[in-house]
Amino acid sequence: APASNSTAHWRHLDAAHHLHPFSNTKSLNAEGVRVITHAAGSYIFDSEGNKILDGMSGLWCSSVGHGRHDIVDAISDQLKTLDYYNTFFKTTHPAAAELAAAIAEVAPAGMRHVFFTSGGSEAVDTVIRMVRHYWAAMGKPEKHIFIARRNAYHGSTVGGASLGGMKPMHAQGGLPIPGIVHVQQPYWWAEGGDMTPEAFGLHAAREVARAIDEAGAENVAAFIGEPIQGAGGVVIPPATYWPEVQKICRERDVLLVSDEVICGFGRTGEWFGCQYMGVAPDLITFAKGVTSGYFPLGGVIVGARVAEGFIEHGGEFNHGFTYSGHPGGCAAALANLRILHGEKLVERVKSEIGPYLQARWLKLAEHPLVGEARMVGLIGALELTPDKARRAKFAQEEGTVGLLCRDISFSEGLVMRAVRDGMILAPPFTLSFAEADLLADTAVRVLDRTYAELQARGWL
Ligand SMILES: Cc1ncc(COP(=O)(O)O)c(CNc2cccc(C(=O)O)c2)c1O
């Protein structure tokens, strides 16, 4: 039998017992899973001793980097004092109250209330229930429909996956649930045609107006969107998009929900992505970067209009989770926020490491394989194409080139994620300038190797 601390041992146990998220377990087991054993700073290490630059901050979450023992100690101290108690039935605990206040402090003006969950999907599902309850409490129960975008990602619960616009997710489980309308996404590269980005931004925003008017504004509860669509491929909307959406929603008394599970807590160089886009939502969902992934935590930040209506007229809200406000998650988030404040990491994303990496990243558009390079704060994407002028797709099945490039990147010691035939990036806020240079230099090598491989296959 393989040694108990060997790759073979962990692969054996994993293949025999572990069903992975978003995976084809059969092909994963045939290929063999990579065992990540530890992490430090901007790096992850696998059981074969490979050191890999974590260009995705895990899954968009490790904002302050790996191995922060001050967060670990804060969690440990909290759990030794209070391992668990709930926030149902007229109880709270210090960390929950303190974290709600600390989030209200950094949230956009007027957003002073927080509902806690264990992750982003639960936060999104909470919004569906909270918003519909709000409108009913306002005497308008018919305002129940949500407008969301095609190719949006809002989680993997029945509600979150229904609000999301990813067809493969809808196909498994008979989704979406009723009362959800999807509209065009503001994805200029693939859908902008001959329009300028500015014109396309307005065009995509007006799809929201059309959808609301078709459903009847009196039946529409809210619009939900990610400031920048993350899992959809880092779709950065033209600057004209969000202000127009906000105007359209205000004219029709439709609430605005900013899903900031990825964009929240500094990823764009602002505390929240809606601030980067210049809009003021009624609700914000968050998770991931609120604890830098050290402990599961998510939630909803509620603005004045909904909070006031909800508190004054909502009565008992029949919704919540066992771990809503878990002491461990709250302690992790408080320690994480202390680091974000103490090391001025949001400003660092906005004014130092963000601009530095952006300069290197945007230059990649000069590479023959890259049709567009885009980055805001520390979230970016490359669009690979065989014909830049036509923004053409590859002849091969969409995603084939992306996965090839992703595998080459891993072999070169850099994690980048593939989405369709693009590469996406979201490194830790603590990335050093030297690591940013290493990342950019490696990306060039990855693109060169991918280009050579495509030529060898006759695909270019
Ligand atoms: C905008 C948004 N909203 C909700 C969720 C759901 O959060 P939870 O996963 O914590 O339930 C997300 C999560 N985003 C997410 C999750 C898993 C993988 C990837 C990827 O890009 O590969 C992205 C997200 O990005």
The ligand as an ORCA input file, in Angstrom:
! r2SCAN-3c Opt
* xyz 0 1
  C     -20.740     36.479     -8.548
  C     -20.904     35.221     -7.741
  N     -22.055     35.025     -7.036
  C     -22.236     33.901     -6.298
  C     -21.261     32.920     -6.242
  C     -21.504     31.679     -5.402
  O     -20.661     31.684     -4.268
  P     -20.354     30.270     -3.520
  O     -19.520     29.436     -4.485
  O     -19.595     30.689     -2.296
  O     -21.676     29.627     -3.225
  C     -20.048     33.095     -6.943
  C     -18.990     32.021     -6.842
  N     -18.048     32.025     -7.910
  C     -17.384     30.890     -8.262
  C     -17.505     29.725     -7.526
  C     -16.810     28.596     -7.960
  C     -15.999     28.630     -9.095
  C     -15.887     29.822     -9.810
  C     -15.027     29.872    -11.039
  O     -14.884     30.967    -11.626
  O     -14.510     28.807    -11.411
  C     -16.577     30.943     -9.411
  C     -19.872     34.255     -7.711
  O     -18.743     34.461     -8.440
*
